[in-house]
């Protein structure tokens, strides 16, 4: 008999959901994480009484009632609505693209005028069947908005020209002929009161967690402890990159505490010109206190500038580069994974997939249903 039923590698959302569900079914579980903290990339830490999103902004949003009912057992959510602002060389525009954006860009007043303007610019660009991200974007919002609000930002984000990026990346871009600047078209959204780390701690409950523990440095002895392994790290790292490394985009954050009440008046401001080196600035207090005056009790504010970069070994992998080449390589790794006994690969890195938080939770719950 082994000491544990499951060894869970990684304490992010996928690992935490699996651990919570397994314990509820009477299983013995050990969670390990190489970081000094739980919660993976949704980790929030307290600075100046503000919950700082250490690995970038995480705004929970879902239309999946089952996921919402599940996650709200572990946290109360505030009613934060994501309404980013785009800054193009000092001109400010409303995101997602909506009537406020179109009015500022073109002076149009009615939805019909905006639709006509987009149609005219698409026609002038001569695009019928979009073959790449640039053509897809122009056919959705026209040339002016593409040039000012999409091109520079996207090229900084992905480190590649828009003409070399697949069109599907931008298909999820919200475009609205209304004055609705709620970015996520989701029924349920918000941020856990008290931060994500507290929520994940509630999910893990009394589960045994070992931090600062590198799975690969102690693989044999850790594997020997449990009947099965739930692995949420990078799939290529598990196989020691023997077929080559999958590509990711990484993000670097410069976080600073400022002696002022209010830096930018919004949680997220995207810098869409190519000359500004960062992609966006997050002001963390506005996730917490909404748009009201409660923040005035905190005379300081915390901001993070985000810089996108090409991933290299040793960096934190953020976004899988889901192009054809990487897709083929992942399929090869997936075949190797399927041959492994007593191990389940899950989550954003284990499945090399761009997952929103609700989709990670749904995938973990599905796996629990099958496995437990």
C-alpha positions as CSV (number, residue, x, y, z in Angstrom):
1,X,0.0,0.0,0.0
2,X,1.3,3.4,-0.9
3,X,1.0,6.4,1.4
4,X,-1.2,8.5,-0.8
5,X,-3.8,7.8,-3.5
6,X,-2.7,10.8,-5.5
7,X,0.4,13.0,-5.9
8,X,-0.6,16.3,-7.4
9,X,2.2,18.2,-9.1
10,X,1.2,21.9,-9.0
11,X,-1.2,23.8,-6.8
12,X,-2.8,26.0,-9.4
13,X,-6.5,25.8,-10.3
14,X,-6.4,22.3,-11.9
15,X,-4.4,20.8,-9.1
16,X,-6.5,22.5,-6.4
17,X,-9.8,21.3,-7.9
18,X,-8.6,17.8,-8.2
19,X,-7.2,17.8,-4.7
20,X,-10.5,19.1,-3.3
21,X,-12.7,16.6,-5.1
22,X,-10.4,13.7,-4.3
23,X,-10.4,14.5,-0.6
24,X,-14.2,14.8,-0.7
25,X,-14.3,11.3,-2.0
26,X,-12.1,10.0,0.9
27,X,-8.8,9.8,-1.0
28,X,-5.4,10.6,0.5
29,X,-3.7,13.4,-1.4
30,X,-0.3,15.1,-1.4
31,X,0.1,18.4,-3.3
32,X,3.6,19.6,-4.2
33,X,4.7,22.9,-5.9
34,X,8.1,24.1,-6.8
35,X,7.2,27.7,-5.9
36,X,7.2,29.0,-2.4
37,X,3.4,29.6,-2.5
38,X,0.2,27.9,-3.5
39,X,-2.3,29.0,-6.3
40,X,0.0,28.8,-9.4
41,X,-0.5,31.8,-11.7
42,X,-3.6,33.0,-10.0
43,X,-1.5,33.8,-6.9
44,X,-2.3,37.1,-5.2
45,X,-0.1,38.7,-2.6
46,X,-0.9,41.5,-0.2
47,X,1.0,44.8,-0.7
48,X,-0.2,48.0,1.1
49,X,-3.5,46.2,1.9
50,X,-4.1,45.6,-1.9
51,X,-4.3,42.1,-3.4
52,X,-1.7,42.2,-6.1
53,X,-2.1,39.8,-9.0
54,X,1.5,38.6,-9.1
55,X,1.3,36.8,-12.4
56,X,-0.9,39.2,-14.4
57,X,-4.6,40.2,-14.2
58,X,-7.0,37.4,-13.5
59,X,-10.6,38.3,-13.9
60,X,-13.0,35.4,-13.4
61,X,-15.8,35.1,-16.0
62,X,-18.0,32.3,-17.0
63,X,-21.4,31.3,-18.5
64,X,-21.0,27.8,-17.0
65,X,-23.4,27.7,-14.0
66,X,-21.9,24.4,-12.7
67,X,-18.5,26.0,-12.6
68,X,-19.9,29.2,-11.0
69,X,-21.8,27.2,-8.3
70,X,-18.6,25.1,-7.6
71,X,-16.1,28.0,-7.3
72,X,-18.4,30.2,-5.2
73,X,-18.3,27.6,-2.4
74,X,-14.8,28.7,-1.8
75,X,-15.0,32.4,-2.2
76,X,-17.4,35.3,-2.4
77,X,-16.9,37.2,-5.6
78,X,-17.2,41.0,-6.0
79,X,-19.0,42.5,-9.0
80,X,-15.9,43.7,-10.9
81,X,-16.6,44.3,-14.6
82,X,-13.6,44.3,-17.0
83,X,-13.7,47.5,-19.0
84,X,-10.1,48.2,-20.2
85,X,-8.9,51.4,-21.8
86,X,-6.6,51.6,-24.8
87,X,-3.9,54.3,-24.8
88,X,-2.6,55.1,-28.3
89,X,0.0,57.8,-28.1
90,X,-2.1,59.6,-25.5
91,X,-5.4,59.1,-27.2
92,X,-7.8,57.1,-25.0
93,X,-10.3,54.6,-26.4
94,X,-12.9,52.3,-24.8
95,X,-12.4,48.5,-25.0
96,X,-13.8,46.2,-26.1
97,X,-14.6,48.0,-29.4
98,X,-18.0,49.5,-29.0
99,X,-20.0,52.7,-29.8
100,X,-17.8,54.8,-27.5
101,X,-14.7,53.6,-29.5
102,X,-16.3,54.2,-32.9
103,X,-17.6,57.6,-31.9
104,X,-14.1,58.7,-30.7
105,X,-12.4,57.2,-33.8
106,X,-14.8,58.4,-36.5
107,X,-17.3,60.8,-34.9
108,X,-20.1,58.4,-35.8
109,X,-23.3,58.6,-33.7
110,X,-25.5,55.6,-34.7
111,X,-24.7,51.9,-34.9
112,X,-25.6,51.9,-38.6
113,X,-23.0,54.6,-39.3
114,X,-20.4,52.6,-37.4
115,X,-21.3,49.4,-39.3
116,X,-21.1,51.2,-42.7
117,X,-17.7,52.6,-41.8
118,X,-16.3,49.2,-41.0
119,X,-17.9,47.7,-44.1
120,X,-16.4,50.5,-46.3
121,X,-12.8,50.0,-44.8
122,X,-13.0,46.2,-45.2
123,X,-14.0,46.7,-48.9
124,X,-11.2,49.2,-49.5
125,X,-8.7,46.7,-48.0
126,X,-10.0,44.1,-50.5
127,X,-10.4,41.3,-48.0
128,X,-12.8,38.5,-48.8
129,X,-11.4,35.4,-47.0
130,X,-9.1,36.5,-44.1
131,X,-5.9,34.5,-44.2
132,X,-4.1,35.9,-41.2
133,X,-4.7,38.0,-38.1
134,X,-4.2,41.3,-39.9
135,X,-6.9,40.5,-42.5
136,X,-9.2,39.0,-39.8
137,X,-8.9,42.2,-37.7
138,X,-9.5,44.6,-40.6
139,X,-12.6,42.6,-41.6
140,X,-14.0,42.8,-38.1
141,X,-13.2,46.5,-37.2
142,X,-11.8,48.3,-40.2
143,X,-8.3,49.6,-41.0
144,X,-8.2,52.6,-38.6
145,X,-9.0,50.6,-35.5
146,X,-6.6,47.8,-36.6
147,X,-3.7,50.3,-37.1
148,X,-4.2,52.2,-33.9
149,X,-5.6,49.7,-31.4
150,X,-4.7,46.2,-32.5
151,X,-1.5,46.0,-34.6
152,X,1.1,47.4,-32.2
153,X,-0.3,45.7,-29.1
154,X,-0.6,42.3,-30.8
155,X,2.9,42.4,-32.3
156,X,4.3,43.2,-28.8
157,X,2.2,40.5,-27.3
158,X,3.2,37.7,-29.7
159,X,6.6,39.0,-30.9
160,X,5.6,38.3,-34.5
161,X,4.1,40.4,-37.3
162,X,0.3,40.2,-37.5
163,X,0.6,38.9,-41.1
164,X,2.3,35.8,-39.6
165,X,-0.2,35.1,-36.9
166,X,-3.2,32.8,-37.5
167,X,-6.6,34.6,-37.9
168,X,-8.3,32.5,-35.1
169,X,-6.3,34.4,-32.3
170,X,-8.5,37.4,-32.9
171,X,-11.8,35.8,-33.6
172,X,-12.7,36.0,-29.9
173,X,-12.4,39.8,-30.0
174,X,-15.6,41.4,-28.9
175,X,-17.0,44.0,-31.3
176,X,-20.3,45.7,-30.2
177,X,-22.6,48.2,-31.9
178,X,-23.8,49.2,-28.5
179,X,-22.5,51.4,-25.7
180,X,-21.6,48.3,-23.6
181,X,-18.0,48.3,-22.6
182,X,-18.1,45.1,-20.5
183,X,-15.2,43.1,-22.0
184,X,-16.5,39.6,-21.1
185,X,-19.8,38.7,-22.4
186,X,-20.4,36.4,-19.4
187,X,-23.3,36.0,-17.1
188,X,-21.1,35.5,-14.0
189,X,-17.9,37.5,-13.4
190,X,-15.9,39.1,-10.6
191,X,-12.8,38.6,-8.4
192,X,-12.7,36.7,-5.2
193,X,-13.1,38.9,-2.1
194,X,-9.8,38.5,-0.2
195,X,-7.9,37.4,-3.3
196,X,-7.3,34.2,-5.3
197,X,-4.7,32.8,-2.9
198,X,-7.3,32.7,-0.1
199,X,-9.8,31.0,-2.4
200,X,-7.2,28.3,-3.4
201,X,-6.3,27.8,0.3
202,X,-10.0,27.3,1.0
203,X,-10.2,24.7,-1.8
204,X,-7.1,22.8,-0.5
205,X,-8.4,22.9,3.1
206,X,-6.4,20.4,5.2
207,X,-4.7,18.7,2.2
208,X,-0.9,18.2,2.8
209,X,1.0,20.7,0.7
210,X,4.8,20.7,0.2
211,X,6.1,24.0,-1.3
212,X,9.6,24.6,-2.7
213,X,9.5,21.0,-3.9
214,X,10.8,20.3,-7.5
215,X,9.1,17.2,-8.8
216,X,11.9,16.3,-11.2
217,X,14.7,16.6,-8.6
218,X,12.9,14.0,-6.4
219,X,10.8,12.2,-9.0
220,X,11.5,8.6,-8.1
221,X,10.9,9.0,-4.4
222,X,7.8,11.2,-5.0
223,X,6.3,8.8,-7.5
224,X,6.9,5.9,-5.0
225,X,4.6,7.7,-2.5
226,X,1.4,7.6,-4.5
227,X,-0.8,5.3,-6.6
228,X,-1.2,7.9,-9.3
229,X,0.2,11.3,-10.3
230,X,-1.8,14.3,-11.5
231,X,0.8,16.4,-13.4
232,X,0.0,20.0,-14.2
233,X,3.5,21.1,-15.3
234,X,4.8,21.5,-18.9
235,X,4.2,18.3,-20.8
236,X,7.5,18.7,-22.7
237,X,9.5,19.1,-19.5
238,X,8.0,15.8,-18.2
239,X,9.7,14.0,-21.1
240,X,12.9,16.1,-20.7
241,X,12.2,17.9,-24.0
242,X,13.3,14.8,-25.9
243,X,11.2,15.8,-29.0
244,X,12.2,19.5,-28.7
245,X,10.7,22.3,-26.6
246,X,7.2,23.6,-27.2
247,X,7.1,27.4,-27.6
248,X,5.4,29.8,-25.2
249,X,5.2,33.5,-24.7
250,X,6.4,34.8,-21.4
251,X,5.5,37.9,-19.5
252,X,7.8,40.0,-17.3
253,X,6.3,42.3,-14.6
254,X,7.7,45.5,-13.1
255,X,5.6,46.2,-10.0
256,X,5.9,49.4,-8.0
257,X,4.2,51.0,-5.0
258,X,3.4,54.7,-5.7
259,X,2.7,57.4,-3.1
260,X,-0.5,58.5,-4.7
261,X,-4.2,57.6,-4.4
262,X,-4.9,56.9,-8.1
263,X,-2.5,56.4,-11.0
264,X,-4.7,55.7,-14.0
265,X,-8.3,55.4,-12.8
266,X,-8.8,51.9,-14.2
267,X,-7.7,48.4,-13.5
268,X,-6.2,47.9,-16.9
269,X,-4.8,50.3,-19.6
270,X,-3.5,48.7,-22.8
271,X,-0.7,50.6,-24.6
272,X,-1.4,49.9,-28.2
273,X,1.4,51.8,-30.0
274,X,4.5,49.7,-30.9
275,X,6.9,52.3,-29.4
276,X,5.8,51.9,-25.8
277,X,7.8,48.8,-24.6
278,X,5.1,47.5,-22.2
279,X,1.8,46.0,-23.3
280,X,-0.3,47.3,-20.5
281,X,-0.3,48.7,-17.0
282,X,-2.5,47.1,-14.2
283,X,-3.5,49.2,-11.2
284,X,-4.4,46.5,-8.7
285,X,-6.6,48.4,-6.3
286,X,-9.3,48.9,-8.9
287,X,-9.9,45.2,-9.1
288,X,-10.8,45.3,-5.4
289,X,-12.8,48.4,-4.8
290,X,-14.7,48.8,-8.1
291,X,-15.1,52.3,-9.4
292,X,-16.3,53.9,-6.2
293,X,-14.6,56.0,-3.5
294,X,-13.6,53.2,-1.1
295,X,-10.1,53.3,-2.4
296,X,-9.5,56.8,-0.9
297,X,-8.7,55.1,2.5
298,X,-5.5,53.7,0.9
299,X,-3.2,56.6,0.1
300,X,-0.9,54.4,-1.9
301,X,-1.4,52.4,-5.1
302,X,0.4,49.4,-6.7
303,X,0.9,49.2,-10.5
304,X,2.5,46.5,-12.7
305,X,3.8,47.1,-16.1
306,X,3.7,44.0,-18.3
307,X,6.3,43.2,-20.9
308,X,5.8,40.3,-23.3
309,X,8.8,38.2,-24.3
310,X,9.8,35.0,-26.1
311,X,10.0,32.2,-23.7
312,X,13.3,30.4,-23.1
313,X,14.2,27.6,-20.7
314,X,14.1,28.9,-17.1
315,X,11.4,31.5,-17.8
316,X,7.9,31.2,-16.6
317,X,5.7,29.8,-19.5
318,X,2.5,31.8,-19.9
319,X,0.8,31.5,-23.3
320,X,1.2,28.4,-25.6
321,X,2.0,29.5,-29.1
322,X,-0.8,27.5,-30.7
323,X,0.4,27.5,-34.3
324,X,0.7,24.6,-36.7
325,X,4.3,23.7,-35.8
326,X,3.7,23.6,-32.1
327,X,0.4,21.8,-32.5
328,X,2.1,19.0,-34.3
329,X,4.8,18.7,-31.7
330,X,2.2,18.7,-28.9
331,X,0.4,15.8,-30.6
332,X,3.6,13.8,-30.5
333,X,4.1,14.5,-26.8
334,X,0.4,13.6,-26.2
335,X,1.1,10.2,-27.7
336,X,3.9,9.7,-25.3
337,X,1.7,10.8,-22.4
338,X,-1.0,8.3,-23.3
339,X,1.5,5.5,-22.9
340,X,2.5,6.6,-19.4
341,X,1.0,4.5,-16.7
342,X,-0.7,6.0,-13.6
343,X,-0.3,9.6,-14.6
344,X,-2.8,12.2,-15.8
345,X,-1.7,15.3,-17.6
346,X,-3.9,18.3,-17.0
347,X,-4.2,22.1,-17.1
348,X,-2.7,24.9,-19.3
349,X,0.8,23.5,-19.3
350,X,0.0,19.8,-19.1
351,X,-2.4,20.1,-22.1
352,X,-0.5,22.9,-23.9
353,X,-3.7,24.9,-24.2
354,X,-4.8,28.5,-23.8
355,X,-7.3,28.0,-21.0
356,X,-9.5,30.6,-19.3
357,X,-9.9,29.9,-15.6
358,X,-13.5,28.6,-15.8
359,X,-12.4,26.2,-18.6
360,X,-9.5,24.9,-16.4
361,X,-12.0,24.3,-13.6
362,X,-14.5,22.6,-15.9
363,X,-11.7,20.3,-17.4
364,X,-10.6,19.4,-13.8
365,X,-14.1,18.6,-12.7
366,X,-14.6,16.5,-15.8
367,X,-11.4,14.6,-15.1
368,X,-12.5,14.1,-11.5
369,X,-15.9,12.7,-12.7
370,X,-14.0,10.1,-14.9
371,X,-11.3,9.3,-12.4
372,X,-13.0,9.4,-9.0
